[in-house]
């Protein structure tokens, strides 16, 4: 069995030509073809514009989330610092209690 490569059939480009008074060919397309090409380009522009708007909305949402997370992070750090100070104060208060009282209550 031979390997045969199937080729695309050759198609000719349909171009309507006329000649000017000087005999030079002038190529033109019909109004319908031109309108179809404009419609295609308008559709592409609208699609790209919609993609840009969607990307901008995603960026705004992500910026808002980053801001919220930054505020939450700041709040958590403040709470951790505050709790560390409270723990240090409680340790210093515990150190002021005499040892024999700590022994009675089982505190080491």
C-alpha positions as CSV (number, residue, x, y, z in Angstrom):
1,X,0.0,0.0,0.0
2,X,1.5,3.3,-1.0
3,X,1.4,6.4,1.1
4,X,-0.5,9.0,-0.8
5,X,-0.6,12.5,0.4
6,X,-3.9,14.1,-0.2
7,X,-3.6,17.6,-1.3
8,X,-6.0,20.4,-1.1
9,X,-7.8,21.2,-4.3
10,X,-6.5,24.4,-5.9
11,X,-9.0,27.2,-5.7
12,X,-8.7,30.4,-7.7
13,X,-9.2,33.7,-5.9
14,X,-12.3,35.4,-7.3
15,X,-11.2,38.9,-8.1
16,X,-13.2,41.1,-10.4
17,X,-11.0,43.3,-12.5
18,X,-11.7,46.2,-14.8
19,X,-9.4,48.4,-16.6
20,X,-8.9,52.2,-16.4
21,X,-8.8,54.4,-19.4
22,X,-5.0,53.9,-19.4
23,X,-5.5,50.1,-19.5
24,X,-4.3,49.4,-15.9
25,X,-6.3,46.8,-14.1
26,X,-8.5,48.0,-11.2
27,X,-9.5,45.5,-8.5
28,X,-12.7,46.0,-6.6
29,X,-15.0,44.2,-4.3
30,X,-18.8,44.4,-4.1
31,X,-20.6,46.5,-1.5
32,X,-21.9,43.3,0.2
33,X,-18.4,41.9,0.6
34,X,-17.1,45.2,1.9
35,X,-20.0,45.3,4.4
36,X,-19.3,41.8,5.5
37,X,-15.6,42.6,6.1
38,X,-16.6,45.7,8.1
39,X,-19.1,43.6,10.2
40,X,-16.3,41.1,10.9
41,X,-13.9,43.8,12.0
42,X,-16.6,45.5,14.1
43,X,-17.4,42.2,15.8
44,X,-13.7,41.7,16.6
45,X,-13.4,45.2,18.0
46,X,-16.5,44.6,20.2
47,X,-15.2,41.3,21.4
48,X,-11.8,42.8,22.3
49,X,-13.5,45.7,24.1
50,X,-15.6,43.3,26.1
51,X,-12.4,41.3,27.0
52,X,-10.7,44.6,28.1
53,X,-13.7,45.5,30.3
54,X,-13.8,42.1,31.9
55,X,-10.1,42.2,32.6
56,X,-10.5,45.6,34.2
57,X,-13.3,44.4,36.4
58,X,-11.2,41.4,37.5
59,X,-8.3,43.7,38.3
60,X,-10.6,46.0,40.4
61,X,-11.9,43.0,42.3
62,X,-8.4,41.6,43.0
63,X,-7.2,45.1,44.1
64,X,-10.2,45.2,46.5
65,X,-9.4,41.7,47.9
66,X,-5.7,42.7,48.3
67,X,-6.8,45.8,50.2
68,X,-9.1,43.7,52.5
69,X,-6.4,41.1,53.1
70,X,-3.9,43.9,53.9
71,X,-6.3,45.3,56.4
72,X,-7.0,41.9,57.9
73,X,-3.3,41.2,58.1
74,X,-2.7,44.5,59.9
75,X,-5.6,43.8,62.3
76,X,-4.2,40.3,63.1
77,X,-0.7,41.7,63.7
78,X,-2.1,44.3,66.1
79,X,-4.1,41.6,68.0
80,X,-1.0,39.4,68.3
81,X,1.1,42.3,69.6
82,X,-1.7,43.2,72.1
83,X,-2.0,39.6,73.3
84,X,1.8,39.3,73.7
85,X,1.8,42.4,75.9
86,X,-1.1,40.9,77.9
87,X,0.8,37.7,78.4
88,X,3.9,39.5,79.5
89,X,1.9,41.5,82.0
90,X,0.2,38.3,83.3
91,X,3.7,36.7,83.7
92,X,5.0,39.6,85.6
93,X,1.9,39.5,87.8
94,X,2.5,35.8,88.4
95,X,6.1,36.4,89.2
96,X,5.1,38.8,92.0
97,X,3.1,36.1,93.8
98,X,5.2,34.4,96.5
99,X,6.4,30.9,95.9
100,X,4.6,29.2,98.8
101,X,1.2,30.5,97.5
102,X,2.0,29.1,94.0
103,X,2.9,25.8,95.7
104,X,-0.4,25.7,97.5
105,X,-2.4,26.1,94.2
106,X,-0.1,23.8,92.2
107,X,1.3,26.6,89.9
108,X,4.8,26.1,88.7
